[in-house]
Amino acid sequence: MEENRELAFARSLEEVRSLAKEQQNCISRQQVEEVFKEHSLSKEQFGLIYDYLKQHKIGVGEPVDLDEYLSKEETDYLEEYKKSIYQKEPASEGEREAVILSAMAGEKEARERLICLFLPQVVEISRLYAGQGVLLEDLIGEGNVALSMGVSLLGCAEHAKDAEGMLARMVMDAMEALIAQSRQEADKDRKILDRVNQVAGKARELAGELHRKVTVEELSQETGMSQKTIREAFRMSGFAIEDLER
């Protein structure tokens, strides 16, 4: 029963995040309370939810200041990058819609123009995902790739607004996927480092007892670790475990 409550709470939290995502990362307290109405939460518990949302750059009632999440290097990069893309000719609301409709119809020039028009929005979206382990420059690059691919898929949209929303979602999904991949790689690197440190530590202990470097076979017999595991850790260290014979 407790597990079911936790799953229901997690689903509600994800629903709030998805709703905020559709509203430029902003949500009202009324919307949050509506999503969690079945959970009978206290004022203090709602406070924890609001803190969690702020940590994930979701404004409650008003947008958060995204600039406070950027490092000085990212701020400097953003200023220079904006100068390059904002030099391009802007479009009126009517022209923008016309470009989108033409892109939806498959016109190549319109698609290229739409990419240029949408570049500033990719920048704004990237700010939502800054500070999550991926450089802002990489987020923008991944978003631009998704944008370039997305303009060729607009034929399935019914209206210009639908097409804009579709592009924004594709850019967001691409950035979220990049962050997820980065976390997976970081987790893998940590596991490798832990294994290398474990083997190095055991080798150091045994070498201290024997007063010489130890072999893979000796370390395996002493620790119970497989020879394959030890050799893989040795290789991952760049053969830099000093107390282990190569």
C-alpha positions in Angstrom: 0.0 0.0 0.0 2.8 2.4 0.9 4.5 1.7 -2.4 1.3 2.4 -4.3 1.1 5.8 -2.5 4.7 6.6 -3.5 4.1 5.7 -7.1 0.9 7.8 -7.2 2.8 10.7 -5.7 5.6 10.3 -8.2 3.1 10.3 -11.1 1.5 13.4 -9.8 4.9 15.1 -9.5 5.7 14.1 -13.1 2.2 15.4 -14.2 3.0 18.8 -12.6 6.4 18.9 -14.4 4.8 18.0 -17.7 2.1 20.7 -17.3 4.7 23.3 -16.4 6.8 22.3 -19.4 3.8 23.1 -21.7 3.6 26.6 -20.0 7.2 27.8 -20.4 8.2 26.1 -17.1 5.7 28.0 -15.0 2.7 26.7 -13.1 0.1 28.2 -10.7 -0.4 27.1 -7.1 -4.0 26.3 -8.0 -2.8 23.9 -10.7 -0.4 22.2 -8.3 -3.1 21.8 -5.7 -5.5 20.4 -8.2 -3.0 17.7 -9.3 -2.3 16.7 -5.7 -5.9 17.0 -4.4 -6.2 13.2 -3.8 -3.1 13.1 -1.6 -4.3 15.1 1.3 -1.1 17.0 1.8 -0.2 19.5 4.5 0.9 23.0 4.0 4.5 21.9 4.9 4.3 19.1 2.3 3.2 21.5 -0.4 6.1 23.7 0.6 8.5 20.9 -0.1 6.9 20.4 -3.5 7.3 24.1 -4.4 11.0 23.9 -3.3 11.5 20.9 -5.5 9.9 22.7 -8.5 12.1 25.7 -8.0 15.2 23.5 -7.9 14.1 22.2 -11.3 13.6 25.7 -12.6 9.9 25.6 -12.5 8.3 28.9 -11.4 5.2 28.7 -9.2 2.9 31.7 -9.9 5.7 33.5 -11.8 8.7 32.5 -14.0 12.0 31.8 -12.2 15.1 33.9 -13.0 17.0 31.5 -15.3 20.1 33.7 -15.3 20.9 32.9 -11.7 21.5 29.3 -12.8 24.2 30.2 -15.4 27.9 30.3 -14.7 29.9 33.4 -15.9 31.3 31.3 -18.7 27.9 30.3 -19.9 26.6 33.9 -19.6 29.5 35.2 -21.7 29.0 32.4 -24.3 25.3 33.2 -24.5 25.8 36.9 -25.1 28.2 36.2 -28.0 25.9 33.5 -29.5 22.9 35.7 -29.3 24.7 38.5 -31.2 25.3 36.1 -34.0 21.8 34.8 -34.4 20.0 38.1 -33.7 21.8 39.7 -36.6 19.5 37.7 -38.8 16.5 39.6 -40.2 13.6 39.3 -37.7 10.0 38.5 -38.8 6.6 40.0 -38.0 4.0 37.8 -36.4 2.2 37.6 -39.8 5.4 36.7 -41.7 6.3 34.1 -39.1 3.0 32.4 -39.5 3.3 32.5 -43.3 6.8 30.9 -43.1 5.5 28.2 -40.8 2.6 27.4 -43.1 4.9 27.3 -46.1 7.3 25.0 -44.2 4.4 22.8 -43.3 3.6 22.6 -47.0 7.2 21.3 -47.6 8.8 24.4 -49.2 12.6 24.2 -48.7 13.3 27.9 -48.4 10.6 28.3 -45.9 12.0 25.5 -43.8 15.5 27.1 -43.9 13.9 30.5 -42.9 12.0 28.8 -40.1 15.2 27.4 -38.7 16.7 30.8 -38.5 13.6 32.3 -36.9 13.5 29.5 -34.3 17.1 29.7 -33.2 16.5 32.3 -30.5 13.8 30.0 -29.0 16.3 27.2 -28.8 18.5 29.5 -26.8 15.6 30.3 -24.4 14.8 26.6 -24.0 18.4 25.7 -23.3 18.4 28.0 -20.3 15.7 25.8 -18.7 18.2 22.9 -18.8 21.4 24.7 -17.8 23.2 23.5 -14.7 22.2 19.8 -15.1 25.6 18.4 -16.1 25.7 19.4 -19.8 27.4 22.6 -21.1 25.0 25.2 -22.4 26.8 25.2 -25.7 26.1 21.5 -26.1 22.5 21.9 -25.2 22.0 24.6 -27.9 23.9 22.4 -30.4 21.6 19.4 -29.7 18.5 21.6 -29.8 19.6 23.0 -33.2 20.0 19.5 -34.6 16.5 18.6 -33.4 15.2 21.9 -34.9 16.8 21.1 -38.3 15.2 17.6 -38.2 11.9 18.9 -36.9 11.1 21.4 -39.7 10.9 18.4 -42.2 8.2 16.8 -40.0 5.7 19.6 -39.8 3.4 18.2 -42.4 1.5 16.3 -39.7 0.6 19.5 -37.8 -2.8 21.1 -38.5 -2.1 24.7 -37.5 0.9 27.0 -37.3 0.7 27.1 -33.5 0.7 23.3 -33.4 3.8 23.3 -35.6 5.6 25.7 -33.2 4.6 23.6 -30.2 5.9 20.5 -32.0 9.3 22.1 -32.7 9.6 23.3 -29.1 8.8 19.8 -27.8 11.3 18.2 -30.1 14.0 20.6 -28.9 13.1 20.0 -25.3 13.1 16.2 -25.8 16.5 16.4 -27.4 18.0 18.4 -24.6 16.5 16.1 -22.0 17.8 13.0 -23.8 21.3 14.6 -23.9 21.2 15.2 -20.1 20.0 11.7 -19.5 22.8 10.3 -21.6 25.3 12.4 -19.7 24.1 11.2 -16.4 24.3 7.6 -17.6 27.8 8.1 -18.7 28.8 9.8 -15.5 27.2 6.9 -13.5 29.2 4.4 -15.6 32.4 6.4 -15.1 31.8 6.4 -11.3 31.3 2.6 -11.3 34.5 2.1 -13.3 36.4 4.4 -10.9 35.1 2.6 -7.9 36.2 -0.8 -9.4 39.6 0.5 -10.2 40.0 2.0 -6.7 38.9 -1.3 -5.2 41.4 -3.4 -7.2 44.2 -0.8 -6.5 43.4 -0.9 -2.8 43.4 -4.7 -2.6 46.6 -4.9 -4.6 48.3 -2.3 -2.3 47.3 -4.3 0.8 48.6 -7.6 -0.6 51.8 -6.0 -2.0 52.5 -4.6 1.4 52.2 -8.1 2.9 54.4 -9.7 0.2 56.8 -6.7 -0.1 56.6 -6.9 -3.9 54.2 -6.4 -6.8 51.4 -9.0 -7.0 50.1 -10.9 -10.0 46.5 -11.0 -11.2 46.3 -14.6 -10.2 47.5 -13.9 -6.6 45.1 -11.0 -6.2 42.2 -13.0 -7.5 43.0 -15.9 -5.1 43.4 -13.5 -2.1 40.3 -11.4 -2.7 37.9 -13.7 -4.5 37.5 -11.3 -7.4 37.7 -12.9 -10.8 40.8 -12.5 -12.9 38.7 -11.0 -15.7 37.4 -8.3 -13.3 40.9 -7.5 -12.1 42.3 -7.3 -15.6 39.5 -5.1 -16.8 40.0 -2.7 -13.9 43.8 -2.7 -14.6 43.1 -1.9 -18.3 40.6 0.8 -17.4 43.2 2.4 -15.2 45.6 2.7 -18.2 47.7 -0.1 -16.5 48.5 2.5 -13.8 47.9 0.3 -10.7 51.4 0.4 -9.3 51.3 -2.7 -7.1 49.9 -5.0 -9.8 52.2 -6.8 -12.3 51.2 -6.2 -16.0 
